[in-house]
Amino acid sequence: MCNTTMHANLKPPSFVAPWPGIRHSKIFPDAQAKQVLKEAVDAVVNSFAKHTQGYGRVNVVEALQEFWQMKQARGAEMKNGALVIYESVPSSSPPYVCYVTLPGGSCFASFQNCPTKAEARRSAAKIALMNSVFNEHPSRRISDDFIEKAVQDAWMSFKGDGDNPNTGIAAFRFMLETNKGRTMLEFQELMTVFQLLHWNGSLKAMRERQCSRQEVVAHYSNRTLDEEMRSQMALDWVAREQEACGAVKRELACAERELEAARLAGRELRFPKEKRDILLLACNQSTTLLS
């Protein structure tokens, strides 16, 4: 049986985001940073192997699945079960890219230059396993101190934006307060839903309809990020495209750059990936309407 208890003095490395809502730098990592990331990931995976299966090479794909099945067996709440989901990016030649979505909704991807699809899957599993292990550290659990730091960082991330972030920040705080005790990876899907609602302008529209924060959080806490929600948001972007030609392509280009930078840096990337997928769906819907 795996032991997931983290030592109290073991801190997550700097590239493990303190909370997944911050807008990370869009600068691509240099060669030195990528080497540091690779060495850190390998060190965590090797340590995990030593403490769970003895010395020797660990099958990271199997280890990641077993890790989350063990968490479920120990009572972790998982609405959609403990299944780890892989998604390979279609390509006829290397480098290959693979995404992995964890039971709580967090998403990671292969961060190395992978010559095969199997290697891309292993690379994605490595970074996901490392983050899963560090997620057990007390600093990743939602507490009063965590909430204050997260809200402060959120204000800083919106600095310079034209739109007033008051409603989104207040809803974010309320949402964190109602999820105290959970870890960030367990909280990620709900977090992504509200990031998308803010990005899409839906939170602002709900405020204008005088919906309370409690009503909004209560409603979306029971919603999953599914095809219906993506399709509705895509239709909102189709409407924007009709008002301002090129709006979807501009936003899509920005989302793709953000996603690629996050992938190469080994960061959690559910939000930029969902943005890209929604905008690609909007492009397809716009084409259908024109044909």
SULDA-V645625 format. One record per run of one state. SS is the DSSP state (alpha for helix, beta for strand, coil for the rest). FROM is the first residue (numbers start at 1). LEN is the number of residues. If there is no record, write none. Layout:
ss->SS from->FROM len->LEN
ss->SS from->FROM len->LEN
This chain:
ss->coil from->1 len->30
ss->alpha from->31 len->22
ss->coil from->53 len->7
ss->alpha from->60 len->14
ss->coil from->74 len->11
ss->beta from->85 len->4
ss->coil from->89 len->7
ss->beta from->96 len->1
ss->coil from->97 len->1
ss->beta from->98 len->4
ss->coil from->102 len->5
ss->beta from->107 len->3
ss->coil from->110 len->4
ss->beta from->114 len->1
ss->coil from->115 len->2
ss->alpha from->117 len->18
ss->coil from->135 len->3
ss->alpha from->138 len->3
ss->beta from->141 len->1
ss->coil from->142 len->2
ss->alpha from->144 len->14
ss->coil from->158 len->8
ss->alpha from->166 len->12
ss->coil from->178 len->5
ss->beta from->183 len->1
ss->alpha from->184 len->17
ss->coil from->201 len->1
ss->alpha from->202 len->7
ss->coil from->209 len->4
ss->alpha from->213 len->9
ss->coil from->222 len->5
ss->alpha from->227 len->17
ss->coil from->244 len->3
ss->alpha from->247 len->18
ss->coil from->265 len->5
ss->alpha from->270 len->21
ss->coil from->291 len->1
